[in-house]
Amino acid sequence: MRALSRQSAGLAVLLVLGLTASVLVIVAGALVGQSLQERWRAERLSELAGVRARLEGALNGAVNMTAGLIAEVAARGGISPEDFERHARELMNERTLLRNITLAPDNVVALIYPLSGNEAVRGLDLLNHPVQGAATRLMLESGRPVLAGPVELVQGGRALIHRVPIHLTPADGPPRSGPYWGLMSTPIDFDGLLREAGLDREKLPFRVALRGVDGLGERGEVFWGDPQLFEREEAFRLDVQVLDGSWQMAATANGMPPGQATLEWGARTVALLIAAMTITLVVQLHRLHRRLVESEQWHREMAEQLQDVLFRTDAEQRVTYLGPAWRRLSGLAVESCLRRPWSELLHPDDRARARTRLARLAEQPDEDCDEAFRIIDAGGRVRDVMVRAAVHRDAAGAPAGTVGVMMDVTERKQLVARLEVAARMFERSAEGIVVFDADGVVQSVNPAFASITGHTAEEVVGISRDPFGGGSTAEALAGAWAALRERDYWQGELEGVRKDGGSYPMTLSLTAVRDESGALAQSVAIFSDITERRAGEERVRHLALHDSLTGLPNRVLLASRFEQSMAMARRDGHAMALLYFDLDGFKPLNDRHGHEVGDRMLRHVAQQLLDEVRQSDTVARVGGDEFVILLGRMGTLEDAERVAAKVIEAVRTPFAHDGDALRINASIGISLYPQHGESLDELMRRADRAMYQVKARGAGGWWLASA
């Protein structure tokens, strides 16, 4: 016992000495590292002071450039545009930070150099400008130059605005003691200022932010860099003088002092080695026990981290262990399920099969169990599980139960089902489907793609972007891919080209498929041949605008064409004529021979009329046997009368029926645009009255509407 006590005391002393040595090594490393850190921060602060000096120097240089121009305006009481341009050109040649130079008598911009690209600034009222007005008023109130911004310029870009009030110099008074003349405004290129100060360098060893818009220092807003730098305690802060105000700079250095990491890690490594050696000696006598404890702890932690349920049973198949994942899977407490037969964890309909399977496993211990079962969770939902089990042996190698894992495959099974449905839809869809990779290369197409385009999968898989045969799709798809990356969806109608060279209209939708990180992984194109739909729409449109019997334009289309022709007549200064007529003798013919013959006669007349007029003219049926001819461009009244004569001759052309030559006549009323009206309704009314003048004389012929 005494020997054991001395050994324990010696181990305790050794442990204390080893840990003390480790602490001393870490403390020494920390002190040296702190010294390196302080020296390194001093060097970085010196570098930042240089950046500040360059920033102030570049800014003051740009601000002082225009002093001569201001003095000349104050002394002369103004400046001519020629002198202004000469002075400004010299200043701009010397200093590239000046975006432009403007003079604003009475606060309104009148002179600007260079003018090109700055036209939008001329005439700008600086005092009442919603953005720049505040700085202008501050300048007037203080009577001193003001540096505002950075601001977005009207002509584009971002700049600091240096405004200087200009007071005239009296002949017998001190300089600039006279009345207020206006101001000089000089935008200073903000990005150029950063370049001269060295703040735009990609390898700058700092992260830098600036605040103090309009020279308000720490009270102003952050206008460049990350605003969070001002919240960090380790950040350097320096004031930058800008005229009568200031900016505040915050910066954090990238990296850490050279050698500090090596020193710290070296000290920690040495301390760790000392401590490890000490602890190894101290725990030597307890190694076997500690290994067992650590092994058990490791297995427990692994079981807690697994998403699958580890389980163990005894020889009677009672549950002796369930992993923590059982609660996540079933919603049941682990303790309530221990010491129960393992089969009772399963769905009632699967328990008999489970008992049979485990009995066979006990009889054939070298065989593994890999089988699907179901469970019912605490919420009453059925979940699918895959069970893999094997015989558990004791220290002597004899069977002592089973060990296994229960994996939740519910979502996997549902996913497989959804994938099967998607695959069937892909194969059987009547719409064409194309799957692209992230670079726009075709990965696969469905059978409907080949039916629509005539191209097989082998011909298009592996090509880039456009599997639809070119045509209008190539240019349209270029814009569609850009829209797809921004909005994840695009839809439109295009003209595709089949393999045989024939074109077809199609509706196309593109959908982006992104991975878990949000990056574009695939895109899917779904398209349909809409030839029949287009034809149907065209038929509907034609029926809406044309007479169903004769195919001639109806009143709706006649009105539309009248509006177009009237616009051209007004523009070009020519006249138009409208011929309104019905068919004399049509009613007796219809009554005698029947409606079918009457319809054939109307179609016959329509074809005769179309043969006699120009393509630019319109023949319309506006009633049962009433027709209108719109002459969109007419030289003289005689032109309209010649057309009327041709119409009468065309209408009189006999129509053969059952060996008879059926004939009818026409009475035509003529109205002129704009003499008889400036609307279609007015012209038709006037022509209608003129037509009845013809009928009053005995029918057949034409009559001009009265003035």
C-alpha positions in Angstrom: 0.0 0.0 0.0 2.8 2.3 0.9 4.6 1.6 -2.4 1.3 2.3 -4.2 1.0 5.6 -2.3 4.6 6.6 -3.3 3.9 5.6 -6.9 0.7 7.6 -6.9 2.5 10.6 -5.3 5.4 10.4 -7.8 2.9 10.2 -10.7 1.0 13.2 -9.2 4.3 15.2 -8.9 5.3 14.3 -12.5 1.8 15.2 -13.7 2.0 18.6 -12.0 5.5 19.3 -13.4 4.6 18.3 -16.9 1.5 20.4 -17.0 3.4 23.3 -15.4 6.0 23.1 -18.1 3.3 23.0 -20.8 1.7 26.1 -19.4 5.0 28.0 -19.2 5.8 27.1 -22.9 2.3 28.4 -24.0 2.7 31.6 -21.9 6.2 32.3 -23.3 4.9 31.7 -26.9 1.9 34.0 -26.2 4.2 36.8 -24.9 6.5 36.7 -27.9 3.5 36.5 -30.2 2.0 39.6 -28.5 5.2 41.5 -29.1 5.2 40.5 -32.7 1.6 41.5 -33.0 2.2 45.0 -31.6 5.2 45.6 -33.8 3.3 44.3 -36.8 0.3 46.6 -36.1 2.6 49.6 -35.8 4.0 48.8 -39.3 0.5 48.4 -40.7 -0.6 51.7 -39.1 2.4 53.4 -40.7 1.4 52.0 -44.1 -2.2 53.2 -43.6 -0.9 56.7 -42.7 0.9 56.7 -46.1 -2.4 55.7 -47.8 -4.1 58.6 -45.9 -1.4 61.0 -46.9 -1.7 60.0 -50.6 -5.5 60.3 -50.3 -5.3 63.8 -48.8 -2.6 64.9 -51.2 -4.5 63.7 -54.3 -7.7 65.4 -53.1 -6.0 68.7 -52.1 -4.2 68.7 -55.4 -7.4 68.4 -57.3 -9.1 71.0 -55.1 -6.4 73.6 -55.5 -6.1 73.3 -59.3 -8.9 75.7 -60.0 -7.8 78.6 -57.8 -6.5 80.6 -60.8 -9.7 80.3 -62.7 -11.7 81.4 -59.7 -9.4 84.4 -59.2 -9.8 85.5 -62.9 -13.7 85.3 -62.7 -13.6 87.3 -59.4 -11.3 90.0 -60.8 -13.0 90.4 -64.2 -16.6 90.1 -62.9 -17.2 87.0 -65.1 -15.5 85.2 -68.0 -16.2 84.7 -71.7 -16.9 81.2 -73.0 -13.6 81.3 -75.0 -11.5 82.2 -72.0 -13.3 79.6 -69.9 -12.7 76.9 -72.4 -8.9 77.8 -72.7 -8.4 77.8 -68.9 -10.4 74.7 -68.4 -8.6 72.8 -71.1 -5.3 73.6 -69.6 -6.5 72.5 -66.1 -8.0 69.2 -67.5 -4.8 68.4 -69.3 -2.8 68.8 -66.1 -5.0 66.8 -63.8 -7.0 63.7 -64.8 -9.0 63.6 -61.5 -11.2 66.4 -62.6 -14.2 65.0 -64.4 -15.2 68.4 -65.7 -15.2 72.1 -64.6 -18.4 74.1 -64.5 -19.3 77.7 -63.7 -22.8 78.5 -62.4 -23.7 82.2 -62.3 -26.5 82.6 -59.9 -26.2 78.9 -59.1 -27.3 77.7 -62.6 -24.8 75.8 -64.6 -23.9 77.9 -67.7 -20.3 76.9 -68.7 -19.0 73.4 -68.7 -15.8 71.8 -70.0 -15.7 69.3 -71.6 -19.2 69.7 -72.9 -19.2 66.3 -74.7 -20.9 63.7 -72.5 -22.0 66.4 -70.0 -24.8 68.0 -71.9 -27.3 67.0 -69.3 -25.6 69.2 -66.7 -26.1 72.5 -68.6 -28.9 74.5 -67.1 -29.0 72.5 -63.9 -30.2 74.5 -60.9 -27.8 73.5 -58.2 -29.6 75.4 -55.4 -32.9 73.6 -55.9 -31.5 70.2 -57.0 -33.0 67.4 -54.8 -29.6 65.7 -54.3 -27.0 68.5 -54.7 -29.1 71.4 -53.3 -28.2 70.7 -49.7 -24.4 71.1 -50.3 -25.0 74.3 -52.3 -27.1 75.8 -49.5 -24.4 74.9 -47.0 -21.8 76.6 -49.2 -23.9 79.8 -49.3 -24.6 79.8 -45.6 -20.9 79.3 -44.6 -19.4 81.4 -47.4 -16.7 78.7 -47.8 -15.9 76.0 -50.2 -17.7 72.7 -49.7 -16.7 69.2 -50.7 -19.9 67.0 -51.1 -20.4 63.4 -51.9 -19.5 61.1 -53.3 -22.7 61.5 -55.4 -24.0 60.0 -58.6 -23.7 62.5 -61.4 -26.4 63.4 -63.9 -24.1 62.7 -66.8 -23.1 59.3 -65.2 -20.5 58.1 -62.8 -19.6 58.9 -59.2 -17.6 61.9 -58.0 -16.9 64.3 -55.1 -18.3 67.7 -55.8 -16.0 70.6 -54.9 -18.1 73.8 -54.9 -16.5 77.2 -54.3 -18.5 80.5 -53.9 -17.2 83.3 -56.1 -17.5 86.8 -54.9 -16.4 89.6 -57.2 -13.4 91.8 -56.4 -14.2 95.5 -56.3 -11.8 97.9 -58.0 -11.1 99.7 -54.7 -11.7 96.8 -52.2 -10.1 93.7 -50.9 -10.1 90.6 -53.1 -13.5 88.9 -53.4 -15.3 91.3 -51.0 -17.9 92.2 -53.5 -21.3 90.7 -54.4 -21.9 87.0 -54.9 -21.5 86.1 -58.5 -22.1 82.4 -58.5 -20.1 79.3 -57.9 -17.6 77.0 -59.5 -18.4 73.2 -59.3 -15.8 70.6 -60.0 -16.6 66.9 -59.9 -13.5 65.0 -58.8 -13.3 61.4 -60.1 -13.9 59.3 -57.0 -12.6 56.1 -58.5 -9.5 57.9 -59.8 -8.9 59.4 -56.3 -9.0 55.9 -54.9 -6.5 54.7 -57.5 -4.0 57.5 -56.8 -4.3 56.7 -53.1 -3.6 53.0 -53.9 -6.9 51.8 -52.5 -7.9 50.0 -55.7 -5.1 47.5 -55.7 -6.2 43.9 -55.7 -3.3 42.9 -53.4 -3.8 45.7 -50.9 -2.9 44.1 -47.5 -6.0 45.7 -45.9 -9.8 45.7 -46.1 -10.6 49.4 -46.0 -13.9 51.4 -45.6 -14.6 55.1 -45.7 -17.4 57.1 -44.1 -18.3 60.8 -43.7 -20.3 61.8 -46.8 -20.1 65.6 -47.2 -17.1 65.7 -44.9 -19.2 64.8 -41.8 -16.5 62.4 -40.4 -17.8 59.7 -38.1 -21.3 61.2 -38.2 -21.5 60.6 -42.0 -22.6 57.5 -43.9 -20.3 54.8 -45.2 -19.7 55.5 -48.9 -17.0 53.0 -49.7 -16.0 49.5 -48.4 -17.7 47.2 -45.9 -19.6 49.1 -43.2 -19.0 46.3 -40.7 -15.3 47.3 -40.5 -16.4 50.2 -38.3 -17.9 47.8 -35.8 -14.7 45.7 -35.4 -12.6 46.4 -32.3 -9.3 45.5 -33.9 -9.8 47.8 -36.9 -7.5 50.8 -37.4 -9.2 54.1 -37.5 -7.7 57.3 -39.1 -9.2 60.7 -39.8 -8.7 62.0 -43.4 -8.9 65.8 -43.7 -11.1 67.1 -46.6 -11.3 70.9 -46.7 -13.0 72.0 -43.4 -14.4 68.5 -42.8 -13.1 65.0 -42.5 -13.6 61.4 -43.5 -13.0 58.5 -41.2 -11.1 55.5 -42.5 -11.5 52.0 -40.9 -9.1 49.2 -42.0 -8.3 45.7 -41.0 -5.1 44.0 -42.1 -5.2 40.8 -44.1 -3.4 37.9 -42.5 -1.3 38.0 -39.4 2.3 38.8 -38.4 4.9 36.6 -40.2 6.1 33.9 -37.9 3.4 34.4 -35.3 1.4 31.4 -36.4 4.5 29.3 -36.5 5.5 30.5 -33.0 2.1 29.9 -31.5 1.6 26.5 -33.1 5.2 25.6 -32.2 4.6 26.6 -28.5 1.4 24.7 -28.5 3.0 21.6 -30.1 5.8 21.6 -27.6 3.4 22.0 -24.7 1.2 19.3 -26.1 4.1 16.9 -26.4 5.2 17.6 -22.8 1.6 17.2 -21.6 1.1 14.0 -23.7 4.3 12.4 -22.5 3.4 13.3 -18.9 -0.2 12.0 -19.2 1.0 8.9 -21.0 3.3 8.0 -18.1 0.6 8.8 -15.5 -2.2 6.7 -17.1 0.1 3.8 -18.0 -1.3 1.7 -15.1 -4.9 2.5 -16.2 -4.5 2.0 -19.9 -6.7 -1.1 -20.3 -9.5 0.4 -18.3 -9.3 3.7 -20.1 -9.3 2.0 -23.5 -12.4 0.2 -22.6 -14.1 3.3 -21.4 -13.1 5.3 -24.5 -14.2 2.5 -26.8 -17.6 2.4 -25.2 -17.9 6.2 -25.3 -16.9 6.2 -29.0 -19.5 3.6 -29.9 -22.2 5.5 -27.9 -21.3 8.8 -29.7 -21.3 7.1 -33.1 -24.7 5.6 -32.4 -26.1 9.0 -31.4 -24.9 10.5 -34.6 -26.2 7.8 -37.0 -29.4 8.5 -38.8 -30.1 4.8 -38.9 -31.3 2.8 -35.9 -28.8 0.4 -34.3 -30.4 -2.4 -32.3 -29.4 -5.5 -30.3 -31.5 -8.4 -29.0 -30.8 -11.2 -26.6 -31.2 -14.9 -27.4 -35.0 -14.7 -26.9 -35.1 -11.8 -29.4 -36.0 -9.2 -26.7 -34.7 -5.7 -27.4 -31.7 -4.9 -25.3 -30.4 -1.8 -27.1 -32.0 0.8 -29.5 -30.0 3.7 -30.9 -31.2 7.3 -30.3 -32.3 7.5 -34.0 -35.3 5.3 -33.0 -37.1 8.3 -31.5 -36.5 10.3 -34.6 -37.8 7.5 -36.8 -40.8 6.3 -34.7 -41.6 9.2 -32.3 -41.5 6.7 -29.5 -39.2 6.8 -26.5 -36.4 4.3 -26.5 -37.0 3.2 -22.9 -40.6 2.2 -23.6 -39.4 -0.2 -26.3 -36.6 -2.0 -24.4 -37.1 -5.6 -23.2 -40.0 -6.1 -25.7 -39.8 -8.7 -28.5 -38.1 -7.1 -31.4 -41.0 -8.1 -33.8 -43.4 -5.8 -31.8 -41.5 -2.8 -33.1 -42.8 -3.6 -36.6 -46.2 -3.3 -38.4 -48.6 -5.9 -37.1 -48.9 -7.5 -40.6 -45.1 -7.9 -40.7 -44.5 -9.4 -37.3 -45.0 -13.1 -38.2 -42.6 -12.8 -41.1 -40.0 -11.0 -38.9 -40.2 -13.8 -36.3 -39.8 -16.5 -39.0 -36.9 -14.6 -40.5 -35.0 -14.2 -37.1 -35.7 -17.9 -36.3 -34.0 -18.9 -39.5 -31.1 -16.5 -38.8 -30.6 -18.3 -35.4 -30.6 -21.7 -37.1 -28.1 -20.5 -39.8 -25.8 -18.1 -37.9 -23.5 -17.6 -40.8 -26.4 -16.1 -42.9 -27.2 -12.4 -42.8 -30.7 -10.9 -42.8 -31.4 -8.1 -45.4 -35.2 -7.6 -45.7 -37.8 -4.8 -46.0 -40.4 -4.3 -43.2 -42.8 -1.5 -42.1 -43.4 0.3 -38.8 -46.2 2.5 -37.5 -44.9 5.7 -35.9 -46.4 7.6 -33.0 -48.5 9.7 -35.4 -50.0 6.6 -37.0 -48.1 7.0 -40.2 -46.7 3.9 -41.9 -43.0 4.1 -42.7 -40.9 1.7 -44.8 -37.6 0.4 -43.3 -34.8 -1.9 -44.5 -33.5 -4.2 -41.8 -30.0 -5.7 -41.9 -29.1 -8.0 -39.0 -26.6 -10.7 -38.1 -26.0 -13.1 -35.2 -24.4 -11.5 -32.1 -21.8 -13.8 -30.4 -20.6 -13.7 -26.9 -16.9 -13.7 -25.8 -16.8 -17.5 -26.3 -18.1 -17.2 -29.8 -21.6 -18.7 -29.0 -24.7 -17.1 -30.5 -26.2 -14.7 -28.0 -28.8 -12.8 -30.0 -28.8 -10.5 -33.0 -27.3 -7.1 -33.9 -28.5 -5.0 -36.8 -29.5 -1.6 -38.2 -32.9 -0.3 -39.3 -32.8 2.2 -42.1 -35.7 4.6 -43.0 -36.3 4.2 -46.7 -39.7 5.9 -46.9 -38.5 8.9 -48.7 -36.2 6.9 -50.9 -39.1 4.6 -51.9 -41.4 7.6 -52.6 -38.6 9.2 -54.6 -38.2 6.0 -56.7 -41.9 6.0 -57.3 -41.8 9.7 -58.4 -38.8 9.0 -60.6 -40.7 6.1 -62.2 -43.7 8.4 -62.9 -41.4 11.1 -64.3 -39.7 8.5 -66.5 -43.0 7.3 -67.9 -44.1 10.9 -68.5 -40.8 11.6 -70.2 -41.3 8.7 -72.5 -45.0 9.0 -73.2 -45.4 12.8 -73.2 -46.9 14.1 -76.5 -44.8 17.2 -75.9 -41.1 17.2 -76.9 -38.7 17.3 -74.0 -35.0 18.2 -74.1 -32.7 18.0 -71.1 -29.5 20.2 -71.2 -26.6 20.3 -68.8 -25.3 23.5 -67.1 -23.4 24.5 -70.3 -26.4 24.0 -72.6 -25.3 20.7 -74.1 -28.1 18.3 -74.9 -28.1 15.3 -72.5 -31.3 13.5 -73.5 -34.5 13.8 -75.5 -37.8 12.0 -75.4 -39.5 10.1 -78.2 -41.9 13.0 -78.9 -38.9 15.1 -79.8 -38.1 12.7 -82.7 -41.7 12.7 -83.8 -41.9 16.5 -84.0 -38.5 17.4 -85.4 -37.5 14.2 -87.3 -34.1 14.1 -85.5 -33.2 11.0 -83.5 -31.6 11.2 -80.1 -28.3 10.1 -81.5 -28.3 13.1 -83.8 -28.8 15.8 -81.1 -27.3 14.4 -77.9 -24.0 16.2 -77.3 -24.8 19.3 -79.4 -24.8 22.7 -77.7 -27.8 25.0 -77.1 -30.1 24.6 -80.2 -31.5 21.2 -81.1 -34.4 22.7 -83.0 -32.7 23.1 -86.3 -31.7 26.7 -86.4 -34.1 29.1 -88.0 -35.4 31.9 -85.7 -34.7 29.7 -82.7 -30.9 30.3 -82.6 -31.1 34.1 -82.0 -34.1 33.8 -79.7 -32.6 31.0 -77.6 -29.5 33.2 -77.0 -31.7 35.7 -75.1 -33.7 32.8 -73.5 -30.5 31.3 -71.9 -29.6 34.7 -70.4 -33.2 35.1 -69.0 -33.1 31.6 -67.7 -30.0 32.2 -65.5 -31.7 35.3 -64.0 -35.3 34.2 -63.6 -35.1 30.3 -63.8 -37.9 30.3 -66.5 -38.5 31.5 -70.0 -41.5 30.9 -72.3 -42.2 32.0 -75.9 -43.2 31.0 -79.4 -40.6 30.3 -82.1 -40.2 28.8 -85.6 -38.4 25.5 -85.6 -37.0 23.6 -88.5 -37.6 19.9 -89.0 -35.0 17.5 -90.3 -36.6 17.6 -93.8 -36.2 21.4 -93.9 -39.8 22.3 -93.2 -40.5 24.9 -90.6 -43.2 24.7 -88.0 -44.4 27.0 -85.2 -43.8 25.9 -81.7 -44.4 27.0 -78.1 -41.3 26.5 -76.0 -40.7 26.8 -72.2 -37.3 26.6 -70.5 -37.0 25.7 -66.8 -33.8 25.9 -64.7 -32.9 23.0 -62.3 -30.5 24.1 -59.6 -28.5 22.1 -57.1 -28.4 22.5 -53.3 -25.9 25.3 -53.6 -28.1 27.3 -56.0 -25.9 26.7 -59.0 -27.5 25.9 -62.4 -27.2 22.1 -62.8 -29.6 21.4 -65.7 -32.3 23.0 -67.7 -35.4 21.4 -69.3 -37.0 22.5 -72.5 -40.6 21.4 -73.2 -42.0 22.3 -76.6 -45.1 21.6 -78.8 -45.9 21.8 -82.5 -48.7 24.4 -82.7 -49.2 24.2 -86.4 -52.8 23.0 -86.0 -53.5 25.6 -83.3 -52.1 28.4 -85.4 -54.3 27.2 -88.4 -57.3 27.1 -86.1 -56.6 30.6 -84.8 -56.2 31.8 -88.4 -59.5 30.2 -89.3 -61.2 31.9 -86.4 -59.7 35.2 -87.3 -60.7 34.8 -90.9 -64.3 34.0 -89.9 -64.4 37.0 -87.7 -63.3 39.4 -90.5 -64.8 37.7 -93.6 -68.2 36.8 -94.9 -68.8 33.1 -94.4 -70.6 32.6 -97.8 -68.4 34.6 -100.2 -65.2 34.9 -98.3 -65.2 38.7 -98.9 -64.3 41.1 -96.1 -67.2 41.9 -93.7 -68.1 45.2 -92.1 -65.4 44.8 -89.4 -62.5 44.3 -91.9 -64.0 47.0 -94.2 -63.9 49.5 -91.3 -60.3 48.6 -90.5 -59.1 49.0 -94.1 -61.0 52.2 -94.4 -59.1 53.6 -91.4 -55.8 52.5 -93.0 -56.7 54.0 -96.4 -58.0 57.2 -94.8 -54.6 57.7 -92.9 -52.7 57.2 -96.2 -55.1 59.6 -98.0 -54.6 62.3 -95.4 -50.8 61.8 -95.5 -50.4 61.8 -99.3 -53.3 64.1 -100.1 -55.2 61.9 -102.5 -59.0 61.1 -102.6 -61.0 57.8 -102.1 -64.3 56.6 -103.4 -66.9 54.2 -102.0 -69.3 52.2 -104.3 -72.4 50.9 -102.5 -74.7 48.6 -104.5 -77.1 45.8 -104.3 -78.2 43.2 -106.9 -81.3 44.1 -108.9 -83.4 41.0 -109.5 -81.7 38.8 -106.9 -84.8 38.3 -104.8 -87.0 37.0 -107.6 -84.0 34.7 -108.6 -83.7 33.5 -105.1 -87.4 32.9 -104.7 -87.7 31.0 -108.1 -84.6 28.8 -107.9 -84.0 28.4 -104.2 -81.5 29.6 -101.7 -78.8 27.2 -102.8 -78.8 28.8 -106.3 -79.0 32.3 -104.7 -75.9 31.5 -102.6 -74.1 30.2 -105.7 -75.0 33.5 -107.5 -73.6 35.6 -104.6 -70.3 33.6 -104.8 -70.3 34.1 -108.6 -70.8 37.9 -108.2 -68.0 38.0 -105.5 -65.5 36.3 -107.8 -66.4 38.6 -110.7 -65.9 41.7 -108.6 -62.5 40.5 -107.3 -61.4 40.0 -110.9 -62.3 43.6 -111.8 -60.7 45.6 -108.9 -57.1 46.2 -107.8 -55.4 44.3 -105.0 -55.2 47.6 -103.1 -59.0 48.0 -103.2 -61.5 46.3 -100.9 -64.6 44.4 -102.0 -66.9 43.7 -99.0 -70.3 42.1 -98.5 -72.3 44.2 -96.0 -75.7 42.6 -96.3 -77.8 39.9 -98.0 -77.2 41.1 -101.6 -75.4 44.4 -100.6 -71.8 45.0 -101.5 -69.3 47.8 -101.0 -66.2 48.5 -103.0 -63.6 50.9 -101.3 -61.2 52.5 -103.8 -58.3 53.4 -101.6 -56.5 55.6 -104.1 -58.6 57.5 -106.7 -57.3 60.0 -109.1 -60.6 61.6 -110.4 -64.3 61.0 -110.4 -64.0 59.4 -113.8 -61.8 56.7 -112.2 -64.7 55.8 -109.9 -67.2 55.8 -112.7 -65.0 53.5 -114.8 -64.9 51.1 -111.9 -68.7 51.3 -111.5 -69.1 50.5 -115.2 -66.8 47.5 -114.9 -68.7 46.4 -111.8 -72.1 46.5 -113.7 -70.6 44.5 -116.6 -69.1 42.0 -114.1 -72.4 41.6 -112.3 -74.3 41.1 -115.6 -72.0 38.1 -116.5 -74.5 35.2 -116.9 -74.5 32.4 -114.4 -75.2 28.9 -115.8 -77.8 26.8 -114.0 -79.5 23.7 -115.4 -78.9 24.9 -119.0 -80.2 28.4 -118.3 -78.2 31.6 -118.2 -79.2 33.5 -115.1 -78.6 37.3 -115.1 -78.9 40.1 -112.6 -78.1 43.8 -112.6 -76.6 46.2 -110.1 -77.6 49.8 -108.9 -74.5 51.6 -107.6 -74.3 54.7 -105.4 -70.9 56.5 -105.3 -69.6 58.7 -102.5 -66.2 60.5 -102.4 -63.8 61.1 -99.6 -63.6 63.7 -98.2 -66.3 65.6 -100.2 -69.2 63.5 -98.9 -67.9 62.6 -95.5 -64.8 61.7 -93.4 -66.2 58.6 -91.8 -67.2 55.2 -93.2 -70.7 55.4 -91.9 -71.3 58.8 -93.5 -69.9 57.7 -96.9 -72.0 54.6 -96.8 -75.2 56.6 -96.0 -74.5 59.0 -98.8 -73.8 56.3 -101.3 -76.9 54.4 -100.2 -79.1 57.4 -100.9 -77.4 57.7 -104.3 -78.1 54.1 -105.0 -81.8 54.6 -104.5 -81.6 57.5 -106.9 -80.6 54.9 -109.5 -83.4 52.5 -108.5 -85.9 55.4 -108.8 -84.8 55.9 -112.4 -85.5 52.2 -113.2 -82.5 50.3 -111.7 -79.2 49.5 -113.3 -76.3 52.0 -113.5 -74.7 54.4 -111.0 -75.3 57.7 -109.4 -72.9 60.2 -107.6 -74.0 61.3 -104.1 -75.1 64.9 -103.9 -72.7 67.5 -102.4 
